[in-house]
Amino acid sequence: MTAFEELGVINELSQAVFDVGWELPTPIQSEAIPAILGGGDVLIAAETGSGKTGAFCLPVAQVVWEQRKELLEPKGNTKDIPKIWQMNMADRDYGVAIDDAGLNCQTREAKVWHGVRCRGGVHTKGKYYYEATIEHDGLCRIGWATLGSSLNIGHDSLSFGFGGTGKISHKGKFDSYGESFTNNDVLGCYLDLDALKIGWTKNGKVFPTAFSLPNTFRDPSAALHPTITLQCSRLALNFGDAPWRFHPPPGFVGVSKSMPEVQSWYSPLTKALASNVDIAKTPLCVVLEPTRELVNQTHDNLSIFVAKLSNPPIRCRTLMSGVPIREVLNMLEEGTDIITGTASRILDLVEDGTLNFAGLRFMVIDEADALLANKQTANVIHRLMAKLPVATTYGNRVIVCSATLHNNDISQFSDRYMRFPQWIDLKGMDSVSENVHHVVCPVDAVSDKQWIRLMHEKDSKDLLEHDHVHDNDQLKIGTENKETISLGTKILKGSYVLRAIQALGIQQAIVFCRTKQQWHTAIALHGDRTADERADAMKSFRERLDKNEDAFLISTDVSARGIDVKNVPYVLNITLPDDKSMYVHRIGRVGRADRMGLSISFVATHQEKVWYHTCQSRGRGCFNTKDVSQRGCTIWYNEQKLLGEIEEHLGVTIGHVDSDFQIPTDEFEGKVIYGAKRTQSVQFGSHAPSLAASVGQLADLERSLQNSYLLAVAGHYAKIAKQVK
């Protein structure tokens, strides 16, 4: 049995793991894989490069395969469905709370309607009735709906509602009816399938027929279920198993007293059929990623694992912007089991009805802190979560993964959407891997004035391109004018980067900067590039790494989080990130796969003027170099302050290196070859002679101590023997 099989991974996936060269699970995989396989919601936090993606991809692939296999077997859709007359936890909006008895429902969210449907419904014939007592005044509608209708009853052709303002609703049309109702009123809902009529009562007063029904509602496929829609209200329901507050009209019985042959019960399959959904084609798992690059990376990992699974095969698909809609429709028509995509693209397809979540088993949100930190993306996530089935045959589950979980956004999300989640946090606060050395190179344009010479040399001007943020400023060369020193800082940074490349013999590196600079033999990766261009850039960069060719990836923070590029020996930070946690993500691009890496940050000692686009074009064609306080698109960047925040965040003082880039050698590790695997042997050459005498003394003391102990023991037993005699 392999180490992964001991975690519960099936043999087929264990073979896939062996094929990709994983011998032992990482700590996060050892904790997360059994937790996900065991059931329940899970939050995973681990540092960059810890195997977090594999920690959820492996168990998700296994559970999806097992569930799909069960669904396709003849007995897969015949699980015992509870036949209890109560409101359905599995057929409700997230905002509805239901008590254990299933007869008391409440929602506290104002301005948003939330609905819930009863497990049971009736069809064909008979006269049926149920009661709803208003226990907390708010807005509500009470009525009937088929499984195929919206939970916002009265807005489609398959549901009928009566609201507190004295209005009945059907197909989105509202008409006056009966009387308004409020706190402590008791509403009765009657359904006459013999005469095909629906009506309501209030505190025993019977109102006339509200709707006449077509014959289609006698069909079992159009069974009508008691359904309510609430907005900051609370109701208590009685389907006939408790004494009535007010007796139903003559000839009507409680819906719970209906004959079994006219009853219809909820199941994911019956709901899918009522909604005209082929549940075998709907996804069992959706994985949300913040970028196209991460979508492809996670999809590739899943594809490697599911390739070993058959009978049935698992279908993995990607959904991202830029893919023709015809191609997407064809893919969904063929059916899918696992979808990896961006939240906005998936939401578009769900809202227009192209993608259905009827059979969803898993919702995995990767890099959740990044997704939820952006208000626009967070809104998309919340809208998408509202589209999920609250429960399925096996129970809907949410898995949240990130390099950072310690923030309010994650806590609020878990409180709202997750049920007693298991937190797996092997990371704690941010820290730097022991495989990463990181240093700071100060850039002082006041003391180092070589930038003045460089900016006037033709060759240097062609080579050291800057961001043109000072093109409209009055520069005063030779003074300590703020704008002038800022320009000097930019030129010096370019010069220092080239000097570092030459001094350290750097052939492969990721260079992080704020703007789209591209110099040296390099590949650019930034937000203004199309998805295909970014994918091509990453592919080209990986190919150059594999061939051990010169490879420089110049990037904004697009690739700072989650991109898995192995064997990169160096990271060069032209500017520090304004988010201290992003520093860890940046330098985490090196030191992966147990290989040593070096990060050098070029930190200005004086404030630097940088672009900060607030314009609608987000920088495209923008030349407004005024400060944001003057409605411009620039700010003054204080890297000394940012460096202090990073050091405080990490709890360390980052070492400095001069512009000659003589990296200090660790006295125990000796000379480090960046990009090579970390040596397991410690070099003691310079320490052995000085320690020899001390080690000899310790050996003598140990020998003396052992002799004393043996003599004491011998004396003790000799004394006992003498007493016995």
Secondary structure as GFF3:
##gff-version 3
##sequence-region A 1 725
A	DSSP	three_ten_helix	5	7	.	.	.	ID=ss1
A	DSSP	alpha_helix	11	19	.	.	.	ID=ss2
A	DSSP	alpha_helix	27	38	.	.	.	ID=ss3
A	DSSP	beta_strand	42	45	.	.	.	ID=ss4
A	DSSP	alpha_helix	52	72	.	.	.	ID=ss5
A	DSSP	beta_strand	87	92	.	.	.	ID=ss6
A	DSSP	beta_strand	97	98	.	.	.	ID=ss7
A	DSSP	beta_strand	104	107	.	.	.	ID=ss8
A	DSSP	beta_strand	114	118	.	.	.	ID=ss9
A	DSSP	beta_strand	120	122	.	.	.	ID=ss10
A	DSSP	beta_strand	127	136	.	.	.	ID=ss11
A	DSSP	beta_strand	139	145	.	.	.	ID=ss12
A	DSSP	beta_strand	159	163	.	.	.	ID=ss13
A	DSSP	beta_strand	167	170	.	.	.	ID=ss14
A	DSSP	beta_strand	173	176	.	.	.	ID=ss15
A	DSSP	beta_strand	186	192	.	.	.	ID=ss16
A	DSSP	beta_strand	197	202	.	.	.	ID=ss17
A	DSSP	beta_strand	205	206	.	.	.	ID=ss18
A	DSSP	beta_strand	211	212	.	.	.	ID=ss19
A	DSSP	three_ten_helix	215	218	.	.	.	ID=ss20
A	DSSP	three_ten_helix	220	222	.	.	.	ID=ss21
A	DSSP	beta_strand	225	231	.	.	.	ID=ss22
A	DSSP	beta_strand	233	238	.	.	.	ID=ss23
A	DSSP	beta_strand	253	254	.	.	.	ID=ss24
A	DSSP	three_ten_helix	255	257	.	.	.	ID=ss25
A	DSSP	three_ten_helix	260	262	.	.	.	ID=ss26
A	DSSP	beta_strand	263	265	.	.	.	ID=ss27
A	DSSP	alpha_helix	268	274	.	.	.	ID=ss28
A	DSSP	beta_strand	285	288	.	.	.	ID=ss29
A	DSSP	alpha_helix	292	306	.	.	.	ID=ss30
A	DSSP	beta_strand	316	319	.	.	.	ID=ss31
A	DSSP	alpha_helix	325	334	.	.	.	ID=ss32
A	DSSP	beta_strand	338	341	.	.	.	ID=ss33
A	DSSP	alpha_helix	343	351	.	.	.	ID=ss34
A	DSSP	beta_strand	362	365	.	.	.	ID=ss35
A	DSSP	alpha_helix	368	373	.	.	.	ID=ss36
A	DSSP	alpha_helix	375	386	.	.	.	ID=ss37
A	DSSP	beta_strand	397	402	.	.	.	ID=ss38
A	DSSP	alpha_helix	408	417	.	.	.	ID=ss39
A	DSSP	beta_strand	422	425	.	.	.	ID=ss40
A	DSSP	beta_strand	436	443	.	.	.	ID=ss41
A	DSSP	alpha_helix	450	456	.	.	.	ID=ss42
A	DSSP	alpha_helix	458	463	.	.	.	ID=ss43
A	DSSP	alpha_helix	482	504	.	.	.	ID=ss44
A	DSSP	beta_strand	508	512	.	.	.	ID=ss45
A	DSSP	beta_strand	523	525	.	.	.	ID=ss46
A	DSSP	alpha_helix	531	546	.	.	.	ID=ss47
A	DSSP	beta_strand	551	555	.	.	.	ID=ss48
A	DSSP	three_ten_helix	557	559	.	.	.	ID=ss49
A	DSSP	beta_strand	570	573	.	.	.	ID=ss50
A	DSSP	alpha_helix	580	587	.	.	.	ID=ss51
A	DSSP	beta_strand	597	604	.	.	.	ID=ss52
A	DSSP	beta_strand	608	611	.	.	.	ID=ss53
A	DSSP	three_ten_helix	628	630	.	.	.	ID=ss54
A	DSSP	beta_strand	634	637	.	.	.	ID=ss55
A	DSSP	alpha_helix	639	650	.	.	.	ID=ss56
A	DSSP	beta_strand	655	656	.	.	.	ID=ss57
A	DSSP	alpha_helix	688	724	.	.	.	ID=ss58
###
